[in-house]
């Protein structure tokens, strides 16, 4: 699992479990925690896009992402 995604999952309240009989690990979320996890991912994407650089030519992109996913500033 990507380390940053793991950090976001932990920050959102996800609980990590070992898999059974060689299966992969998994994360358990409450419904509210799962929503927070998704929101954290969207916010991080918006932070990257909003920072400018090569993405500065898309000034409405952050606004559209927040609107689409229902994430407040």
Backbone as JSON Lines, residues from 0, in Angstrom:
{"i":0,"aa":"X","n":[0.86,-1.17,0.0],"ca":[0.0,0.0,0.0],"c":[0.9,1.24,0.0]}
{"i":1,"aa":"X","n":[0.53,2.22,-0.79],"ca":[1.24,3.48,-0.83],"c":[1.29,4.09,0.57]}
{"i":2,"aa":"X","n":[2.47,4.53,0.98],"ca":[2.66,5.03,2.35],"c":[1.78,6.25,2.65]}
{"i":3,"aa":"X","n":[1.62,7.15,1.69],"ca":[0.78,8.34,1.93],"c":[-0.68,7.94,2.1]}
{"i":4,"aa":"X","n":[-1.16,6.99,1.31],"ca":[-2.54,6.53,1.45],"c":[-2.73,5.87,2.81]}
{"i":5,"aa":"X","n":[-1.73,5.11,3.24],"ca":[-1.8,4.48,4.56],"c":[-1.89,5.54,5.65]}
{"i":6,"aa":"X","n":[-1.08,6.6,5.54],"ca":[-1.13,7.69,6.52],"c":[-2.51,8.34,6.56]}
{"i":7,"aa":"X","n":[-3.08,8.59,5.38],"ca":[-4.41,9.21,5.31],"c":[-5.47,8.28,5.92]}
{"i":8,"aa":"X","n":[-5.35,6.98,5.65],"ca":[-6.3,6.02,6.22],"c":[-6.21,6.01,7.74]}
{"i":9,"aa":"X","n":[-5.01,6.03,8.27],"ca":[-4.83,6.07,9.72],"c":[-5.38,7.37,10.3]}
{"i":10,"aa":"X","n":[-5.11,8.48,9.63],"ca":[-5.59,9.79,10.09],"c":[-7.12,9.83,10.12]}
{"i":11,"aa":"X","n":[-7.74,9.12,9.19],"ca":[-9.2,9.1,9.12],"c":[-9.82,8.14,10.14]}
{"i":12,"aa":"X","n":[-8.99,7.34,10.81],"ca":[-9.52,6.41,11.81],"c":[-9.6,4.97,11.34]}
{"i":13,"aa":"X","n":[-9.01,4.65,10.2],"ca":[-9.02,3.29,9.7],"c":[-8.21,2.36,10.58]}
{"i":14,"aa":"X","n":[-8.69,1.14,10.72],"ca":[-7.99,0.12,11.52],"c":[-7.43,-0.92,10.56]}
{"i":15,"aa":"X","n":[-6.13,-1.2,10.68],"ca":[-5.46,-2.15,9.79],"c":[-5.49,-3.55,10.38]}
{"i":16,"aa":"X","n":[-5.74,-4.53,9.52],"ca":[-5.8,-5.93,9.92],"c":[-4.96,-6.77,8.98]}
{"i":17,"aa":"X","n":[-4.38,-7.82,9.53],"ca":[-3.65,-8.79,8.71],"c":[-4.66,-9.66,7.97]}
{"i":18,"aa":"X","n":[-4.32,-10.05,6.75],"ca":[-5.19,-10.91,5.98],"c":[-5.1,-12.35,6.46]}
{"i":19,"aa":"X","n":[-6.0,-13.18,5.98],"ca":[-6.05,-14.59,6.36],"c":[-5.41,-15.44,5.26]}
{"i":20,"aa":"X","n":[-4.65,-16.44,5.64],"ca":[-4.1,-17.46,4.73],"c":[-3.46,-16.84,3.48]}
{"i":21,"aa":"X","n":[-2.57,-15.9,3.72],"ca":[-1.83,-15.34,2.6],"c":[-2.52,-14.21,1.86]}
{"i":22,"aa":"X","n":[-3.72,-13.83,2.28],"ca":[-4.37,-12.71,1.6],"c":[-3.72,-11.4,2.04]}
{"i":23,"aa":"X","n":[-4.03,-10.35,1.34],"ca":[-3.43,-9.06,1.65],"c":[-4.06,-8.45,2.9]}
{"i":24,"aa":"X","n":[-3.37,-7.47,3.47],"ca":[-3.91,-6.75,4.61],"c":[-5.12,-5.93,4.17]}
{"i":25,"aa":"X","n":[-5.96,-5.54,5.12],"ca":[-7.1,-4.71,4.79],"c":[-7.34,-3.7,5.88]}
{"i":26,"aa":"X","n":[-8.13,-2.68,5.55],"ca":[-8.44,-1.59,6.46],"c":[-9.93,-1.59,6.72]}
{"i":27,"aa":"X","n":[-10.29,-1.42,7.99],"ca":[-11.7,-1.36,8.36],"c":[-12.02,0.08,8.75]}
{"i":28,"aa":"X","n":[-13.11,0.61,8.2],"ca":[-13.58,1.95,8.49],"c":[-15.02,1.91,8.96]}
{"i":29,"aa":"X","n":[-15.38,2.85,9.84],"ca":[-16.8,3.11,10.04],"c":[-17.25,3.91,8.83]}
{"i":30,"aa":"X","n":[-18.53,4.09,8.65],"ca":[-19.02,4.85,7.51],"c":[-18.49,6.29,7.56]}
{"i":31,"aa":"X","n":[-18.52,6.9,8.74],"ca":[-18.02,8.27,8.89],"c":[-16.52,8.35,8.61]}
{"i":32,"aa":"X","n":[-15.76,7.37,9.1],"ca":[-14.32,7.36,8.87],"c":[-13.99,7.16,7.39]}
{"i":33,"aa":"X","n":[-14.78,6.33,6.71],"ca":[-14.55,6.1,5.29],"c":[-14.79,7.39,4.51]}
{"i":34,"aa":"X","n":[-15.84,8.12,4.88],"ca":[-16.13,9.4,4.24],"c":[-14.98,10.39,4.49]}
{"i":35,"aa":"X","n":[-14.45,10.4,5.71],"ca":[-13.34,11.29,6.04],"c":[-12.1,10.9,5.22]}
{"i":36,"aa":"X","n":[-11.85,9.61,5.06],"ca":[-10.72,9.14,4.26],"c":[-10.82,9.66,2.83]}
{"i":37,"aa":"X","n":[-11.99,9.5,2.23],"ca":[-12.2,9.98,0.87],"c":[-12.01,11.5,0.8]}
{"i":38,"aa":"X","n":[-12.52,12.21,1.8],"ca":[-12.38,13.66,1.82],"c":[-10.91,14.07,1.92]}
{"i":39,"aa":"X","n":[-10.13,13.35,2.73],"ca":[-8.71,13.66,2.86],"c":[-7.98,13.48,1.53]}
{"i":40,"aa":"X","n":[-8.34,12.45,0.79],"ca":[-7.72,12.23,-0.52],"c":[-8.07,13.38,-1.47]}
{"i":41,"aa":"X","n":[-9.34,13.77,-1.5],"ca":[-9.76,14.86,-2.37],"c":[-9.05,16.16,-1.97]}
{"i":42,"aa":"X","n":[-8.98,16.43,-0.67],"ca":[-8.31,17.65,-0.2],"c":[-6.83,17.66,-0.62]}
{"i":43,"aa":"X","n":[-6.18,16.51,-0.49],"ca":[-4.77,16.44,-0.87],"c":[-4.59,16.69,-2.36]}
{"i":44,"aa":"X","n":[-5.48,16.14,-3.17],"ca":[-5.43,16.39,-4.61],"c":[-5.64,17.88,-4.9]}
{"i":45,"aa":"X","n":[-6.59,18.49,-4.22],"ca":[-6.86,19.92,-4.41],"c":[-5.66,20.76,-3.98]}
{"i":46,"aa":"X","n":[-4.98,20.35,-2.91],"ca":[-3.79,21.07,-2.46],"c":[-2.69,21.02,-3.52]}
{"i":47,"aa":"X","n":[-2.54,19.87,-4.15],"ca":[-1.51,19.72,-5.19],"c":[-1.86,20.6,-6.39]}
{"i":48,"aa":"X","n":[-3.1,20.54,-6.83],"ca":[-3.53,21.32,-7.99],"c":[-3.52,22.81,-7.66]}
{"i":49,"aa":"X","n":[-3.94,23.17,-6.45],"ca":[-4.01,24.57,-6.05],"c":[-2.66,25.21,-5.81]}
{"i":50,"aa":"X","n":[-1.62,24.42,-5.71],"ca":[-0.28,24.95,-5.44],"c":[0.32,25.65,-6.66]}
{"i":51,"aa":"X","n":[-0.3,25.48,-7.79],"ca":[0.19,26.16,-8.99],"c":[1.12,25.29,-9.79]}
{"i":52,"aa":"X","n":[2.22,25.85,-10.21],"ca":[3.16,25.11,-11.05],"c":[2.53,24.74,-12.38]}
{"i":53,"aa":"X","n":[2.76,23.53,-12.83],"ca":[2.25,23.12,-14.13],"c":[0.73,23.04,-14.17]}
{"i":54,"aa":"X","n":[0.07,23.05,-13.01],"ca":[-1.39,22.96,-12.96],"c":[-2.06,24.33,-12.9]}
{"i":55,"aa":"X","n":[-1.27,25.41,-12.85],"ca":[-1.81,26.76,-12.68],"c":[-2.71,27.18,-13.85]}
{"i":56,"aa":"X","n":[-2.59,26.52,-14.97],"ca":[-3.42,26.88,-16.12],"c":[-4.86,26.4,-15.97]}
{"i":57,"aa":"X","n":[-5.16,25.71,-14.87],"ca":[-6.51,25.17,-14.63],"c":[-7.08,25.78,-13.34]}
{"i":58,"aa":"X","n":[-7.31,27.1,-13.3],"ca":[-7.7,27.75,-12.05],"c":[-9.03,27.27,-11.46]}
{"i":59,"aa":"X","n":[-9.92,26.75,-12.26],"ca":[-11.22,26.3,-11.76],"c":[-11.22,24.83,-11.33]}
{"i":60,"aa":"X","n":[-10.12,24.14,-11.55],"ca":[-10.08,22.7,-11.27],"c":[-10.31,22.38,-9.8]}
{"i":61,"aa":"X","n":[-9.67,23.1,-8.89],"ca":[-9.86,22.86,-7.46],"c":[-11.33,23.06,-7.09]}
{"i":62,"aa":"X","n":[-11.9,24.14,-7.56],"ca":[-13.31,24.42,-7.28],"c":[-14.22,23.31,-7.8]}
{"i":63,"aa":"X","n":[-13.95,22.85,-9.0],"ca":[-14.76,21.77,-9.6],"c":[-14.62,20.46,-8.82]}
{"i":64,"aa":"X","n":[-13.4,20.14,-8.4],"ca":[-13.19,18.91,-7.62],"c":[-13.92,19.0,-6.29]}
{"i":65,"aa":"X","n":[-13.81,20.13,-5.61],"ca":[-14.49,20.29,-4.32],"c":[-16.0,20.19,-4.5]}
{"i":66,"aa":"X","n":[-16.51,20.82,-5.52],"ca":[-17.96,20.79,-5.79],"c":[-18.41,19.36,-6.11]}
{"i":67,"aa":"X","n":[-17.67,18.69,-6.97],"ca":[-18.05,17.34,-7.41],"c":[-18.09,16.37,-6.25]}
{"i":68,"aa":"X","n":[-17.11,16.46,-5.33],"ca":[-17.04,15.52,-4.22],"c":[-17.67,16.06,-2.94]}
{"i":69,"aa":"X","n":[-18.23,17.27,-2.99],"ca":[-18.89,17.83,-1.82],"c":[-17.95,18.14,-0.67]}
{"i":70,"aa":"X","n":[-16.75,18.6,-1.0],"ca":[-15.75,18.91,0.02],"c":[-15.7,20.42,0.2]}
{"i":71,"aa":"X","n":[-15.87,20.86,1.44],"ca":[-15.81,22.29,1.76],"c":[-14.34,22.71,1.83]}
{"i":72,"aa":"X","n":[-14.09,24.0,1.57],"ca":[-12.72,24.53,1.68],"c":[-12.19,24.45,3.06]}
